[in-house]
Amino acid sequence: MPHNITGLDHVLIGVADLEKAKDIYEKLGFTITPRGSHIGWGTANYCIMFGQDYIELLGIVHPDKESNGLDALLAERGEGLLGMALASDHPEKTRSSLAESNLNPGDLLDLKRKLELPEGDVIPEFKLIRLPTEGVSERSLFICHHLTPELIRRPEWENHKNGTDHIKSIVILVEDPKSLKDYYTRLCGTLNVTLTDATLSVRVGRLTMIFVADSDLDLLFPGLTISGDWPDLPYIIAMTLATEDLGKTGSYLGEAGVRYQKVANGSLRISPDQTCGVLLEFTEA
């Protein structure tokens, strides 16, 4: 891919109660890492690690401290998918390449967080590049490079009862998918961008970002019924996870008491009221 981008690094889910969200995702069959906290901020997280990407559950644990805007987002839009980080294997080259393509990247940022391991706290470190975004809300798309990946990944954390292997797709509701083609072509390359009459699909490693107008959402999710109005667009509504064995995934969910719908294409759909605001589907890897 262009700009030394290697794929998806992680997606973020904003939650109102971090400990409750941990329990919810454990019931869904995910192994949850120890808790992390962002140094100097009032936010903390739990992560769900896969082989090459992961899910970050992000919440506020110290309301008197800076939350980097999470408090306002939860108040305005409720729980759900906040955004995604793409992965870079060389952040300096990535930033330079993005600038040459007139994508206006921000400065390289240093980020540290504390990870609370049983044997003692450790400090994972990262490099971040923020981008002016199109098709997602401000600050919802950025680039991440791990300086200490060995601190956040252990084989036992990547083994999940529901069999999930990786994040397959993200669906974003937008006003006009066609208007985003130029931006994502410059960011991800011509071969990774596909425009149809209803959607714009952007391939990033194993992830596909699908931009669709709300009037065409039923093309992606036939029979979908969700009560209430959408938050202001753009809005990241759904995530599909690839599993090793969909039959075993369904068996686990049923035994755990998780309500799900088997849809026409065979995927297993779980409504947002059971997932902290995310329309979640499991499908075959």
N, C-alpha and C positions, 0 to 999 in steps of 0.2 A: 504494500500500500504506500501511497505518497507520504512524505513528511516523517518517515520512520515510525509511523503509527502501526502497531502490530495487532490491534484488535480491541475488544472491550476489556477494561480493567474491572469496573464495578458499577452497579446501579445503587441509587440511594432511595430508601423509603423513609419518609418523615412520619414519626409516630408520636401520639400524644402522651403515652405512658410507656417508657422504654422497657420496664420489667414485665408489664403485661404483654407487650409485643413479643418479647423473648418467649414467653409461655405459649403464645399463639403459634409462633413459627416452629416451636418444638413439637406441638401437637400436629402440625402439618407434616412432620417427619424430617425436619432439618436438624442437623447438628449445629449447635451455636458455639462460637468461640467465647473465651473469657471476655469480660467487658473492657472496652477501651474508653479513654476520655481525652478530649482535646485540650492540650495544655494552654491555660490562660482563658479558656472559654467555659461556658456553662453547659456544653453539650457532651454527650457520650454516645457510644455505639456498641452494638453487637454485630458480628459479621457471620455470614454463611458462606463458607469457602468451597469453591469447586476447583477443578484442576487448573484452569487458566483465568477464571473470572470469579466474582463474588457479589453477594448482596450485602449492603450495609443498612442496618436498622439504626436510624439516627433519632435521638430524642434529647430533651432538655432535662438535666438533672439538678442544675443550680439556676433557678429562674432569676436570681439577682445578678448573674453574670451575662456577658455578651453571648448571644446565640447565633451570630452570623446571619440574622434574618429568619431563622427557623421559627421563632415565636410568631412573627407576622404571617409567614406562609401557612402555618397551622391554623391561625385564626381566620385567614381569608379563604383558604382552599381546603382545609381539612387534611386528614391523613392520606398518604398515598405516595406514588412515585414522584420524587423531586427532580431527578436528573440522572446523568450517567457520566462516567469518566472513561475516556479512551486511554489505551496504554501506549507508551512510547519506550523504546529501548535505548534512546539517546536524546534526552530532553533538550540539550543545547542545539543539536542538529535539527530537532523538530521545530524549535522556536525560530531558528534562522530560516528554515524552509517555509514555514507558515508566513513569516514576514515577507519573503520574496514573492509569495503568491498573493500578497495584499489581503491576507486574512486577519491582519492587525492583532497578533497575539499580545497578551500582557507580558510583564516581566516574569522570569522564573521565580517562583515562590518556594520558600522552604516551609515545610509543615512537619510537626512532630506530634505524636500522641502517646499517651501512657497506656500500655496493655497490662492488665492485672492478672498475671499468671500465678498459679498456686505457689511456685517456688520463688516468687518475687517479681516486682514490676520490671518491665523492659520498655524501651522507647523506640518504636518504629519511626523511621524517617522517610520523607517523600519529597519529590519535586513536583510542583503543579504549574500548569500553564493555563490561564483563563483565556477564553475566546469571546469576541462579540458573537452572539448566537442568532441563528435564524431557525424558525420552526419549533423552538423550545423557549421557555421563559429565560429571562436573564440569569446568568450564572448556573444554568442547568446542564451545560455541556462544557467539559474541560478535559485536560489531558494530564495523566498522572504517571509518574515514574517512581518505582520503589527502590530506595537505597538499601533497605534492610529486609528483603523479602523472606529471609529465613526466620524472622521473628513472628511473622503473621501466618505462616503456613506450616501445618503439621499434618501428616497423613491421616491421622484419626479425625481431624476436623473436616476432611473432605469426603467422609463416608456418611451417607444419609439414608435413613430408613425408607424414604420414599424413592430412592434410586436416582435422584437428580444428578445429571452429569455436567450440564452447562446451561447458560442463559441463551436461548435461541432467538427471541425477538422481543422488541418493544414497540408498542403502538402509540402514536401521538396524534391527537385530534388537532387539526389546524384549519384555518380558513380556506387556504388555497395551496394544495400540495405542489402544483405545477410551478409556483413562484419560487420554490426552494431548490430547484434543480441546479442552478448555476452555483450556488453556495456549496452544496454537498458534492458537486463534481470537482470543485477546486479543493475541497477538504479531503475527499476520499477517492477521487479518481473516476474517470469516465466509465471504466469497466464495472465499477461497483455501484452504479446508480441506474435504476430502471424506473421509467415513468410510464404509467398506464393512464387510462381515462379517469381512474378513480384514486390511484395511490402513487406515491413516490416511495420506492424501496431503496435503502442505502445499506450496502453490505460492508461490515467492519469486522474482518476476521470471521468468526463463526456467528456473530450477531447480525441480525437484520433489523434496522430501524424502519418502521412503516409509518408514513405520514398519510393521513386520510381525513377528509372532511367529515363532520359528524353526520351529515346526510347520507354518507356512503358506509357508515360503520357496520351496517347489517351485512355488507358483502364479506367482511372479515369475521363477523360473529353472528351468524344467522340465529334468529330466535332469542337474541339477547334482550333482556328486560332489566333495566336499572331504574329505580324510582328517583325522582328529583332531577334538578337541572345540573348540567355540567358547570364547573368553575369556568372563568374566562379562559378562552383559548389563547395560546396553545396549552394543551392539557395531556399529560402522559397518563393514559388510561389503563394499559394492559401490559402484561409480561407473560411470555411463554417459555417454559423450562423444558429442556430435553431430558428424558429419563432413559435408563438402561433397559427397563422392561415395564411397559405401561400397565400390563396386567398386574404385576406386583405392586405398582404404585396405587392402582385402584383398590387392591386388597388391603394395603396398609391404611389408606384413607378411610375405608369403610370400617375397619377394626378400631380406628382411632376416633370414630364418631364424627368425622368431617363430612359435611354435606357436599356433594359434587354432582355435576351433570355430565353425562357422556354425550358429546355432540356428534353430529353426522360424520365428521372426518375422523372420529375415534378419540379425539382429545378429551381430557377430563377438565372441566371448567369449575372453578370455585369463585363464588361471588365476593365482591369487595367487603361485605360485612363480616367475613371470616378471615380477612387477610390484611387488616389495617388499611383499607381503602384501595387495594390493588385488584383489578380483574385478573385472575391468575389462571393459566392453563398449563397442563402437563401434556406433552406429546412425545412420540418415539424419537430417540436420538438419531 
